[in-house]
């Protein structure tokens, strides 16, 4: 400020010795203070937002989601390492870790917590904080029914985001599997009871009766259960395999797809990544669209919108994915009536 003081003294002396018009004086003062103001403004640090990401899964199986959200945020001007930073926490299928991981993110004072998982993950975050905004990244269940929000239109608390309607699509998946494999009669259902009990016990049986299918349901509670169930299925020889969602199923997607391929079982899943891993078919909300809209919700909240006033959104785009390479390996010919409706075909 020494230079500025000197300049002000010079202006003062000038005004004392010579008549100085108002416009000249204003110009002189602007010349002195404008560069200084610009320097001060340039030195002000930009806000760097800290985003917590809490996932039921592991980094590998969830990488498509994190990458899609980062890219969608980049399109909105959020550059990782410049004005936004992520803190990732993965439960890796261990539901008892949710409270601990959510508490870690709260202690870090993140600006938003993004949830990739189910109701249990959201509830753990909601229990850990009533103030930090929580954005759901396509949870499969109804958050109103679970008591996580007051309504879809007006959530009323600190939780908002996207849902995927996975449970509501269960019957449609079974119907598509039957259309793809007309001789289908007995379907083995692999499920995780902590995540998909109602889908398996209520929704799928209704669809199965309408389609004339019989279901054989198999619980998987831990990684060691897969080999036991696979051994039994090899003995019973069902006509097809329906794999529900849940952290264990997602983390072990290559394992289930590999078993179906080896056993020549037509298989249906709730996400395209399982088909890319070798499964036959999937039908679900389009994940790319969900992640784009999650990024939009994050952007709105960071700009001041309260999650209580930001409606929970439902998917508007759905996709049928078929792996023709797998179909050929297991000896299944997909009818043209089904193939023509596919949004993506893997060859």
C-alpha positions as CSV (number, residue, x, y, z in Angstrom):
1,X,0.0,0.0,0.0
2,X,3.1,2.3,0.2
3,X,2.9,3.1,-3.6
4,X,-0.8,3.8,-3.3
5,X,-0.2,6.2,-0.4
6,X,2.4,8.0,-2.4
7,X,0.1,8.4,-5.4
8,X,-2.7,9.7,-3.2
9,X,-0.3,12.3,-1.7
10,X,0.6,13.4,-5.3
11,X,-3.1,13.8,-6.2
12,X,-3.6,15.8,-2.9
13,X,-0.7,18.2,-3.7
14,X,-2.0,18.6,-7.3
15,X,-5.5,19.5,-6.1
16,X,-4.0,22.1,-3.7
17,X,-1.8,23.8,-6.3
18,X,-4.0,23.7,-9.4
19,X,-7.7,23.6,-10.0
20,X,-8.7,20.0,-10.8
21,X,-12.0,19.2,-12.4
22,X,-14.2,16.5,-11.0
23,X,-13.8,14.2,-14.1
24,X,-10.0,14.4,-14.0
25,X,-10.0,13.6,-10.2
26,X,-12.2,10.6,-10.8
27,X,-10.0,9.4,-13.6
28,X,-6.9,9.7,-11.4
29,X,-8.5,7.8,-8.5
30,X,-9.7,5.0,-10.9
31,X,-6.1,4.7,-12.3
32,X,-4.8,4.3,-8.7
33,X,-7.4,1.9,-7.3
34,X,-8.6,-0.3,-10.3
35,X,-5.3,-2.2,-10.8
36,X,-5.1,-2.8,-7.0
37,X,-8.7,-4.1,-6.9
38,X,-8.1,-6.4,-9.8
39,X,-5.0,-7.9,-8.1
40,X,-6.9,-8.4,-4.8
41,X,-9.8,-10.1,-6.7
42,X,-7.4,-12.3,-8.6
43,X,-5.9,-13.4,-5.3
44,X,-9.2,-14.5,-3.8
45,X,-9.3,-18.3,-3.7
46,X,-12.0,-20.0,-5.7
47,X,-14.4,-22.3,-3.9
48,X,-13.5,-26.0,-4.2
49,X,-16.5,-28.2,-3.6
50,X,-15.9,-31.5,-1.8
51,X,-18.2,-34.3,-2.9
52,X,-18.5,-37.5,-0.9
53,X,-19.3,-40.7,-2.8
54,X,-20.7,-43.6,-0.8
55,X,-21.1,-46.9,-2.6
56,X,-22.4,-50.3,-1.6
57,X,-20.1,-51.8,-4.2
58,X,-16.3,-51.9,-4.9
59,X,-14.3,-49.5,-7.1
60,X,-14.1,-51.9,-10.1
61,X,-17.8,-52.7,-10.4
62,X,-18.7,-49.1,-9.7
63,X,-16.2,-47.4,-12.0
64,X,-18.7,-46.8,-14.9
65,X,-20.9,-44.8,-12.5
66,X,-18.2,-42.6,-11.0
67,X,-16.6,-41.9,-14.4
68,X,-20.0,-41.0,-15.9
69,X,-20.8,-38.6,-13.1
70,X,-17.4,-36.9,-13.3
71,X,-17.8,-36.4,-17.1
72,X,-21.3,-35.0,-16.7
73,X,-20.0,-32.6,-14.1
74,X,-17.1,-31.6,-16.3
75,X,-19.6,-30.6,-19.0
76,X,-21.1,-28.2,-16.4
77,X,-17.8,-26.6,-15.5
78,X,-16.7,-28.7,-12.6
79,X,-13.1,-29.8,-13.1
80,X,-11.8,-32.4,-10.7
81,X,-8.8,-31.1,-8.8
82,X,-9.6,-27.5,-9.7
83,X,-13.0,-26.6,-8.4
84,X,-14.3,-30.0,-7.3
85,X,-12.8,-32.9,-5.3
86,X,-14.2,-36.3,-4.7
87,X,-13.9,-38.5,-1.5
88,X,-14.8,-42.1,-2.3
89,X,-16.0,-44.7,0.2
90,X,-16.8,-48.3,-0.8
91,X,-18.6,-50.8,1.4
92,X,-17.7,-53.7,-1.0
93,X,-20.9,-55.5,-0.3
94,X,-20.6,-55.3,3.5
95,X,-23.8,-53.6,4.7
96,X,-22.5,-53.2,8.2
97,X,-19.9,-50.7,7.0
98,X,-22.4,-48.1,5.8
99,X,-22.7,-46.2,9.1
100,X,-18.9,-46.0,9.6
101,X,-18.3,-44.8,6.0
102,X,-21.1,-42.3,6.1
103,X,-19.7,-40.9,9.4
104,X,-16.3,-40.5,7.8
105,X,-17.7,-38.3,5.0
106,X,-19.6,-36.2,7.5
107,X,-16.5,-35.6,9.5
108,X,-14.7,-34.4,6.3
109,X,-17.5,-31.8,6.0
110,X,-18.3,-32.7,2.4
111,X,-20.7,-30.4,0.5
112,X,-22.8,-33.2,-0.8
113,X,-23.0,-37.0,-0.4
114,X,-23.8,-39.0,-3.5
115,X,-25.2,-42.5,-2.8
116,X,-24.7,-45.5,-5.1
117,X,-26.5,-48.4,-3.6
118,X,-29.9,-49.1,-2.0
119,X,-32.1,-47.9,0.9
120,X,-29.6,-49.1,3.5
121,X,-26.9,-46.9,2.1
122,X,-29.1,-43.8,2.0
123,X,-30.5,-44.5,5.5
124,X,-26.9,-44.7,6.9
125,X,-26.1,-41.3,5.3
126,X,-29.3,-39.8,6.5
127,X,-28.7,-41.0,10.1
128,X,-25.2,-39.5,10.0
129,X,-26.4,-36.0,8.9
130,X,-29.6,-34.0,8.7
131,X,-27.9,-31.0,7.0
132,X,-25.5,-32.2,4.3
133,X,-27.5,-32.8,1.0
134,X,-27.7,-36.4,0.0
135,X,-28.2,-37.3,-3.7
136,X,-29.3,-40.8,-4.7
137,X,-27.7,-42.1,-7.9
138,X,-30.5,-44.4,-9.1
139,X,-31.4,-46.4,-6.0
140,X,-33.7,-49.4,-6.9
141,X,-36.5,-49.1,-4.3
142,X,-39.2,-46.6,-3.5
143,X,-37.7,-43.9,-1.1
144,X,-41.2,-42.8,0.0
145,X,-42.1,-46.3,1.1
146,X,-38.8,-46.6,2.8
147,X,-39.3,-43.4,4.7
148,X,-36.3,-41.6,3.2
149,X,-38.3,-38.7,1.7
150,X,-41.8,-37.3,2.3
151,X,-42.8,-37.5,-1.3
152,X,-41.2,-37.6,-4.7
153,X,-42.3,-34.1,-5.6
154,X,-41.2,-32.5,-2.4
155,X,-38.7,-34.6,-0.5
156,X,-38.8,-32.3,2.5
157,X,-35.5,-33.2,4.0
158,X,-31.8,-33.5,2.9
159,X,-32.4,-36.4,0.5
160,X,-33.1,-36.1,-3.2
161,X,-31.8,-37.5,-6.5
162,X,-32.7,-40.4,-8.9
163,X,-34.4,-43.8,-8.5
164,X,-34.1,-46.6,-11.0
165,X,-37.4,-48.5,-10.6
166,X,-35.5,-51.8,-10.7
167,X,-38.1,-53.7,-8.7
168,X,-41.0,-52.5,-10.9
169,X,-39.2,-53.9,-14.0
170,X,-38.8,-57.4,-12.6
171,X,-41.9,-58.8,-14.4
172,X,-40.8,-57.2,-17.7
173,X,-37.4,-58.8,-17.4
174,X,-39.0,-62.2,-16.9
175,X,-41.3,-61.6,-19.9
176,X,-38.4,-60.7,-22.1
177,X,-36.5,-63.8,-21.1
178,X,-39.5,-65.9,-22.0
179,X,-39.8,-64.2,-25.4
180,X,-36.2,-64.7,-26.1
181,X,-36.3,-68.4,-25.1
182,X,-39.8,-69.6,-25.9
183,X,-39.1,-73.1,-24.5
184,X,-38.3,-71.6,-21.1
185,X,-40.2,-73.4,-18.3
186,X,-38.1,-73.4,-15.1
187,X,-36.1,-70.4,-14.0
188,X,-33.6,-70.3,-11.2
189,X,-33.6,-66.9,-9.3
190,X,-30.4,-65.8,-7.6
191,X,-31.0,-63.1,-5.1
192,X,-29.6,-61.3,-2.0
193,X,-32.3,-61.3,0.7
194,X,-31.1,-58.1,2.3
195,X,-31.6,-56.2,-1.0
196,X,-34.3,-57.9,-3.1
197,X,-36.6,-59.9,-0.9
198,X,-39.8,-58.3,-2.0
199,X,-38.9,-58.5,-5.7
200,X,-38.3,-62.2,-5.4
201,X,-41.2,-63.1,-3.0
202,X,-43.9,-60.7,-4.4
203,X,-43.2,-59.3,-7.9
204,X,-41.6,-62.2,-9.7
205,X,-44.1,-64.9,-8.7
206,X,-47.0,-62.8,-10.1
207,X,-45.2,-62.5,-13.5
208,X,-44.1,-66.1,-13.5
209,X,-47.7,-67.3,-13.1
210,X,-48.9,-65.2,-16.0
211,X,-46.1,-66.5,-18.2
212,X,-46.6,-70.2,-17.1
213,X,-43.1,-70.3,-15.5
214,X,-42.0,-72.0,-12.3
215,X,-39.4,-70.3,-10.2
216,X,-36.6,-71.8,-8.1
217,X,-35.3,-69.2,-5.7
218,X,-31.8,-69.3,-4.2
219,X,-30.4,-67.0,-1.5
220,X,-26.9,-65.7,-1.6
221,X,-25.8,-64.0,1.6
222,X,-22.0,-64.3,1.3
223,X,-19.4,-64.8,-1.4
224,X,-19.0,-68.5,-0.4
225,X,-22.6,-69.2,-1.2
226,X,-22.2,-68.9,-4.9
227,X,-20.2,-72.1,-5.4
228,X,-22.8,-74.0,-3.3
229,X,-25.7,-72.7,-5.3
230,X,-23.9,-73.2,-8.6
231,X,-23.3,-76.9,-7.7
232,X,-27.0,-77.4,-6.9
233,X,-28.1,-75.7,-10.1
234,X,-25.8,-78.0,-12.1
235,X,-27.6,-80.9,-10.7
236,X,-31.2,-79.5,-11.1
237,X,-30.6,-78.1,-14.6
238,X,-33.1,-75.2,-14.8
239,X,-33.9,-73.7,-18.3
240,X,-32.8,-70.2,-17.4
241,X,-31.2,-67.9,-14.8
242,X,-32.6,-64.6,-13.4
243,X,-30.0,-62.7,-11.4
244,X,-31.4,-59.9,-9.2
245,X,-29.5,-56.8,-8.0
246,X,-27.7,-56.1,-4.7
247,X,-24.1,-55.4,-3.7
248,X,-23.0,-59.1,-3.7
249,X,-24.5,-59.7,-7.1
250,X,-22.9,-56.7,-8.6
251,X,-19.5,-57.4,-7.2
252,X,-19.7,-61.0,-8.4
253,X,-21.2,-60.2,-11.8
254,X,-18.4,-61.9,-13.8
255,X,-18.8,-64.9,-11.5
256,X,-22.5,-65.3,-12.2
257,X,-22.2,-64.5,-15.9
258,X,-19.3,-67.1,-16.2
259,X,-21.4,-69.8,-14.5
260,X,-24.4,-69.1,-16.9
261,X,-22.1,-69.2,-19.9
262,X,-20.4,-72.4,-18.8
263,X,-23.7,-74.1,-17.9
264,X,-25.3,-72.9,-21.2
265,X,-28.1,-71.1,-19.2
266,X,-29.9,-68.1,-20.8
267,X,-29.5,-65.4,-18.2
268,X,-31.3,-62.1,-17.4
269,X,-29.9,-59.2,-15.4
270,X,-30.9,-55.7,-14.2
271,X,-27.9,-53.8,-15.7
272,X,-26.0,-53.8,-19.0
273,X,-22.6,-54.3,-17.3
274,X,-23.7,-57.9,-16.5
275,X,-24.3,-58.5,-20.2
276,X,-21.0,-56.9,-21.1
277,X,-19.5,-59.4,-18.6
278,X,-21.0,-62.3,-20.5
279,X,-24.6,-62.5,-19.5
280,X,-27.3,-62.9,-22.2
281,X,-29.8,-60.1,-21.6
282,X,-30.6,-57.1,-19.4
283,X,-33.4,-54.7,-19.1
284,X,-33.1,-51.6,-16.9
285,X,-33.3,-47.8,-16.7
286,X,-30.6,-46.3,-18.9
287,X,-27.7,-45.7,-16.5
288,X,-26.0,-43.0,-18.6
289,X,-29.2,-40.9,-18.4
290,X,-29.4,-41.4,-14.7
291,X,-25.8,-40.3,-14.1
292,X,-26.3,-37.2,-16.3
293,X,-29.3,-36.2,-14.2
294,X,-27.5,-36.9,-11.0
295,X,-24.8,-34.4,-12.1
296,X,-27.6,-31.9,-12.8
297,X,-28.9,-32.4,-9.3
298,X,-25.5,-31.9,-7.8
299,X,-25.1,-28.7,-9.9
300,X,-28.4,-27.3,-8.7
301,X,-27.6,-27.9,-5.1
302,X,-24.1,-26.4,-5.3
303,X,-25.8,-23.3,-6.8
304,X,-28.1,-23.0,-3.9
305,X,-31.2,-25.2,-4.5
306,X,-32.3,-27.0,-1.3
307,X,-32.7,-30.8,-1.6
308,X,-36.0,-30.5,0.2
309,X,-37.3,-28.5,-2.8
310,X,-35.6,-30.6,-5.5
311,X,-38.0,-33.4,-6.7
312,X,-36.8,-37.0,-6.7
313,X,-36.7,-38.0,-10.4
314,X,-37.7,-41.3,-12.0
315,X,-36.1,-42.8,-15.1
316,X,-37.5,-41.9,-18.5
317,X,-35.3,-44.0,-20.7
318,X,-35.0,-47.8,-20.5
319,X,-32.7,-50.1,-22.5
320,X,-32.7,-53.7,-23.6
321,X,-29.2,-55.1,-24.1
322,X,-28.6,-58.5,-25.8
323,X,-25.3,-60.3,-26.1
324,X,-25.4,-62.2,-29.4
325,X,-21.9,-63.7,-28.8
326,X,-23.2,-65.3,-25.6
327,X,-26.3,-66.5,-27.4
328,X,-24.2,-68.3,-29.9
329,X,-22.0,-69.9,-27.3
330,X,-25.0,-71.3,-25.3
331,X,-26.9,-72.3,-28.5
332,X,-29.8,-69.8,-28.2
333,X,-31.3,-68.1,-31.3
334,X,-32.9,-64.8,-30.3
335,X,-36.1,-64.2,-32.2
336,X,-36.2,-61.2,-34.5
337,X,-39.2,-59.9,-32.6
338,X,-37.0,-59.5,-29.5
339,X,-33.8,-58.5,-31.3
340,X,-35.4,-55.7,-33.2
341,X,-36.4,-54.1,-29.8
342,X,-32.8,-54.2,-28.4
343,X,-31.2,-50.8,-27.7
344,X,-27.7,-52.4,-27.8
345,X,-26.5,-55.7,-29.3
346,X,-23.1,-57.1,-28.4
347,X,-21.7,-59.2,-31.2
